Amino acid sequence: MTKEQFLELRLNNQYLLQAVPRLQVVKNTCGLQAQFFNYPRHTLRIRAIEKDNDWTSGLIKAWALRGTIHLIDPNDYALFMSVKSDTTYFDSWFSKHDIDYYGGMILECINKGINQKKEIAECVRQHFEDDKKFEYAFSGWGGLFYMLANRGKIIFDSVTTRGFIPAPKFQKIDYDQAMLTLLKRYFDFYSPATLDDCASFFLTPKTQIKKYIKELNLYEFYYRDKVYYTNTFDCESTSIPKIIFLAGFDPMLIGYKDRNSVIEKQYYRGVFTTTGLILPSIMFNGQIIAKWKENDKDIIITPFFKFDSYIKTLIEDYVQDTFNKTSVFIMII
C-alpha cells in the first residue's frame, strides 16, 4: 500500500471525502470529545451532510470514553456507561461516605433546578469543613461532578452549556458486548489502525483488545513495518482534498497513538500542547502545516513554515467555501 492509498482509505473512512448524516458521524467516532463546544461543531461541519445551525439537536453531553466530556447519541448512553472505568482521579480524596453525603447534596440542588456549579457551590459550601476537599469537589477537571457522572447520576444540561441535570435511566450492557460494539465502530471509522492505536484510544490494554479482534472480521496488512487492521479497502472517492481544516480534538488526530504519518515531529507541539489539548490544525496533502482559530470576523492562521502563494490561495478558497468568510489572517513567521 502506498502512502497516498493509506491516506485516502483513512480519510474515506473518516467521512472526509464524502459527507454522511450527522448522527452517523457521532456514533461511529465513538462520540465527539467536547471540552470546547466549537470543536465538535467543526468536526461535524466537515463530515456531516446537514449544514443547518441546529447541530446539537438530538445529542447529549456526558463524560464518556477516557474520562473526558463527549457528545453522544442518547441511545448510546448505556453503551458508554457499560465500559467506563470504576475508578477516577479523585477517588483518593473522597470516601464512599463523602460521595454519598456531599454528592447527595449536589444531587438535591440539581433536582431543585439549581444546576450551575457556582450556584451549587454557594448552596453546599457551609457543609465542607475541609477547604481542600471543597476545592477538589468543584475542580475544573470534574471533581465530585465527574464522580457522580461516572456513577450514572448526572449529565450536562445541554451541549453548549455547563449546567447539570439528572442522567437518563439506563440498564448496563454486558461488558464484552459493549466493547465489541464500540470496537466495530472504531475500526469502521478510524481504520486503518494498529492495535496500539486502538488501545490508546480506549485506554485499554492491548492484550484485551486482541481478545476481540477475531470477532470483528477485519483485514490485516503491513504498512511501514507495522500491522494495521481495516474493515475495508474500498474507497468511494479517488480525490484527496488539498486542504482540510481539522477541528480541535479532531478524530483524525485523537484516534491514534502514532501521528507521525500526518505531522512532523518539529511541528508536534504546535498542535499537541503540554497541557493535553489538541488544537485546530490545517492539513495540506495529508500533512499538518499550521494551526488555526476563528473569531467573529476572521480565520487566524499560524503557519509552521512560510507559505507560498499556492497554499495561501488554497486556504483562502477553503475558508470562503467552508466558513463563508472572506477575511483570512495568516501570521508572519
C-alpha positions in Angstrom: 0.0 0.0 0.0 1.3 3.4 -0.9 1.3 6.5 1.3 -1.4 8.0 -0.9 -3.6 4.9 -0.7 -3.2 4.7 3.0 -4.2 8.3 3.5 -7.1 8.0 1.1 -8.5 5.0 2.9 -8.3 6.7 6.3 -9.8 10.0 5.0 -12.6 8.0 3.3 -13.4 6.0 6.5 -13.4 9.3 8.5 -16.0 10.8 6.1 -13.6 13.5 5.0 -14.1 12.5 1.3 -17.8 12.1 1.4 -20.2 13.5 4.0 -22.7 11.3 5.8 -25.7 12.0 8.2 -24.7 13.8 11.4 -25.8 11.1 13.8 -23.7 8.5 11.8 -20.6 10.7 12.5 -21.4 11.0 16.2 -22.0 7.2 16.6 -19.0 5.9 14.6 -16.5 8.3 16.1 -17.5 6.8 19.4 -18.6 10.2 20.5 -17.1 13.6 19.9 -14.7 15.0 22.5 -16.3 18.2 23.7 -14.5 20.2 26.3 -15.0 23.2 23.9 -18.3 23.1 22.0 -16.9 24.8 18.9 -14.5 21.8 18.3 -17.3 19.1 17.8 -19.2 21.7 15.8 -16.4 21.9 13.3 -15.9 18.1 13.4 -19.5 17.8 12.1 -19.2 20.8 9.8 -16.5 19.0 7.7 -18.1 15.5 7.9 -21.9 15.7 8.1 -24.4 16.3 5.3 -26.6 18.6 7.4 -25.3 22.2 7.4 -28.0 23.8 9.5 -27.3 25.7 12.6 -29.2 23.3 14.9 -26.2 21.0 15.0 -26.7 19.9 18.7 -30.2 18.6 18.1 -30.7 15.0 19.5 -27.3 14.9 21.2 -26.3 14.9 24.9 -23.1 15.9 26.6 -21.7 13.5 29.2 -18.4 12.1 30.5 -17.7 9.1 28.3 -14.5 7.4 26.9 -11.2 8.2 28.6 -13.0 10.0 31.4 -13.5 13.0 29.1 -16.5 15.0 28.0 -18.2 13.8 24.8 -21.2 14.5 22.7 -23.1 11.2 22.2 -26.3 9.8 20.9 -28.6 9.5 24.0 -29.4 6.0 22.8 -25.7 5.1 23.4 -25.6 6.4 27.0 -26.0 2.8 28.4 -23.3 1.6 26.0 -20.7 4.1 27.3 -21.7 3.6 30.9 -21.1 -0.1 30.4 -17.4 0.2 29.6 -16.4 3.1 31.9 -13.7 2.7 34.5 -14.9 2.3 38.0 -12.0 4.4 39.3 -11.4 8.2 38.9 -8.5 10.6 39.7 -10.5 11.9 42.6 -11.0 8.6 44.5 -8.2 9.2 46.9 -9.9 12.4 48.1 -13.4 11.2 48.7 -14.6 8.2 50.7 -17.9 6.4 49.9 -19.4 8.4 52.7 -18.2 11.6 51.2 -19.7 10.8 47.8 -23.0 9.8 49.4 -23.0 12.9 51.7 -21.6 15.7 49.6 -22.8 14.1 46.3 -26.3 13.8 47.8 -26.4 17.5 48.5 -25.2 18.3 44.9 -27.9 16.0 43.5 -30.5 17.6 45.7 -29.6 21.0 44.3 -29.7 19.7 40.7 -33.1 18.1 41.3 -34.4 21.5 42.6 -33.2 23.2 39.4 -30.0 24.7 40.8 -27.7 23.3 38.2 -24.8 25.7 37.7 -21.5 24.8 39.5 -21.2 28.3 41.0 -24.8 28.3 42.4 -24.4 24.7 43.7 -21.1 25.7 45.4 -22.8 28.5 47.2 -25.5 26.2 48.4 -23.2 23.5 49.8 -20.1 25.4 50.9 -21.1 25.7 54.5 -21.1 21.9 54.8 -17.5 21.5 53.8 -15.1 21.7 56.8 -12.1 20.9 54.7 -11.2 23.7 52.2 -9.1 21.4 50.1 -11.8 18.9 49.9 -14.2 21.6 48.7 -11.6 22.7 46.1 -11.4 19.2 44.8 -15.1 18.7 44.8 -15.5 21.7 42.4 -12.3 21.2 40.5 -12.3 22.3 36.9 -11.3 18.7 36.0 -14.7 17.5 37.2 -14.3 16.7 40.9 -17.5 15.3 42.6 -19.5 16.1 39.4 -17.3 13.7 37.4 -17.7 11.1 40.2 -21.4 11.4 40.1 -21.5 11.3 36.3 -19.3 8.2 36.5 -22.0 6.6 38.6 -24.7 7.4 36.1 -26.3 10.1 38.2 -25.9 13.3 36.1 -25.1 14.6 32.6 -24.8 18.1 31.3 -28.0 20.1 30.7 -27.1 20.9 27.1 -24.4 20.7 24.5 -23.4 24.3 24.7 -23.6 25.0 28.5 -22.0 23.5 31.6 -25.0 23.1 33.9 -26.3 19.7 35.0 -29.4 17.6 35.0 -30.2 14.1 36.3 -28.9 11.4 33.9 -31.4 9.3 31.9 -32.3 5.9 33.3 -30.3 3.1 31.7 -29.6 -0.6 32.1 -26.0 -1.7 31.7 -25.0 -3.9 28.8 -22.7 -6.9 29.1 -19.1 -5.5 29.0 -17.9 -7.8 26.2 -20.9 -7.0 24.1 -20.5 -3.3 24.7 -16.8 -3.4 23.8 -17.4 -5.3 20.6 -20.0 -2.7 19.6 -17.5 0.2 20.2 -14.6 -1.6 18.6 -16.6 -2.3 15.5 -17.4 1.4 15.3 -13.8 2.3 15.9 -12.5 0.2 13.0 -15.4 1.3 10.8 -14.3 4.9 11.3 -10.7 5.1 12.3 -9.1 2.3 10.2 -6.5 1.7 9.0 -5.3 1.5 12.7 -3.0 -0.6 14.7 -3.8 -2.4 18.0 -1.6 0.2 19.7 -3.8 3.0 18.2 -6.9 1.3 19.4 -5.6 0.5 22.9 -4.6 4.2 23.2 -8.0 5.4 22.1 -9.9 3.3 24.6 -7.2 3.5 27.3 -7.4 -0.3 27.4 -4.5 -2.8 27.5 -3.6 -4.1 24.0 -3.9 -7.7 25.3 -7.6 -7.0 26.0 -8.1 -5.5 22.5 -6.6 -8.6 21.0 -9.2 -10.8 22.5 -11.9 -9.2 20.4 -10.1 -8.8 17.0 -11.1 -12.2 15.6 -14.7 -11.5 16.2 -14.5 -8.2 14.2 -13.6 -9.9 10.9 -11.1 -7.3 9.9 -8.5 -7.3 7.2 -4.9 -7.3 8.4 -2.0 -5.8 6.4 1.6 -4.5 6.8 2.4 -0.8 6.3 5.7 0.8 7.2 6.7 -2.3 9.3 3.5 -2.2 11.4 0.4 -4.4 11.4 -2.7 -2.5 10.5 -6.4 -3.5 10.6 -9.2 -2.2 8.4 -12.8 -3.1 7.8 -12.5 -2.4 4.0 -10.1 -1.5 1.2 -12.9 0.2 -0.8 -12.9 3.9 -1.3 -15.8 5.9 -2.6 -13.6 8.7 -3.8 -10.3 9.0 -5.6 -9.8 12.7 -5.0 -7.9 13.7 -1.8 -8.6 17.3 -0.8 -5.6 19.6 -1.0 -6.6 21.4 2.2 -8.6 20.3 5.2 -9.2 22.4 8.3 -9.3 19.8 11.2 -11.1 20.6 14.4 -9.6 20.7 17.9 -9.5 17.2 19.2 -10.3 16.1 15.7 -10.9 12.3 15.3 -8.1 12.4 12.6 -5.7 13.0 15.4 -7.3 11.8 18.6 -8.0 8.3 17.2 -4.3 7.2 17.0 -1.3 6.8 19.2 1.0 7.2 16.2 0.5 10.5 14.5 3.8 10.6 12.6 2.1 10.0 9.3 0.3 13.3 9.4 2.6 15.6 11.5 6.3 16.1 11.5 8.0 15.9 14.9 9.2 19.5 14.8 5.6 20.8 14.5 4.1 18.4 17.1 3.9 20.9 20.0 2.2 23.4 17.7 -0.9 21.2 17.8 -0.5 18.8 20.7 0.1 21.0 23.8 1.9 20.0 27.0 -1.5 20.5 28.9 -3.2 17.8 26.8 -5.1 20.0 24.3 -5.2 19.1 20.6 -5.6 22.4 18.7 -7.4 23.0 15.4 -5.0 22.4 12.6 -4.7 22.5 8.8 -3.7 19.6 6.6 -2.1 20.2 3.2 -1.8 17.0 1.1 -2.3 14.9 4.2 0.3 16.7 6.3 -0.3 19.3 9.1 1.2 22.6 8.2 -0.5 25.1 10.5 -2.9 25.7 13.4 -6.0 28.0 13.1 -8.7 29.6 15.2 -11.9 31.5 14.4 -13.3 34.7 15.8 -16.4 36.6 14.8 -14.8 38.1 11.7 -11.6 36.3 10.8 -9.9 33.0 10.5 -6.5 33.4 12.1 -3.8 31.0 10.9 -0.4 30.3 12.5 1.8 28.6 9.8 4.6 26.2 10.7 6.7 27.5 7.8 6.4 30.3 5.2 3.5 29.6 2.8 3.9 30.2 -0.9 1.1 31.8 -2.9 -0.3 28.5 -4.0 -1.0 27.3 -0.4 -2.4 30.8 0.5 -4.8 30.7 -2.4 -6.0 27.2 -1.4 -6.6 28.3 2.2 -8.5 31.4 1.1 -10.7 29.4 -1.2 -11.3 26.8 1.6 -12.3 29.4 4.1 -14.7 31.1 1.7 -16.4 27.7 0.9 -16.4 26.3 4.4 -16.9 29.3 6.7 -18.4 31.8 4.3 -15.8 34.3 5.3 -13.5 36.4 3.2 -11.1 37.5 5.9 -8.1 35.2 6.4 -5.2 36.5 8.6 -2.0 34.5 8.2 0.5 35.3 10.8 4.0 36.1 9.6 6.8 33.9 10.8 
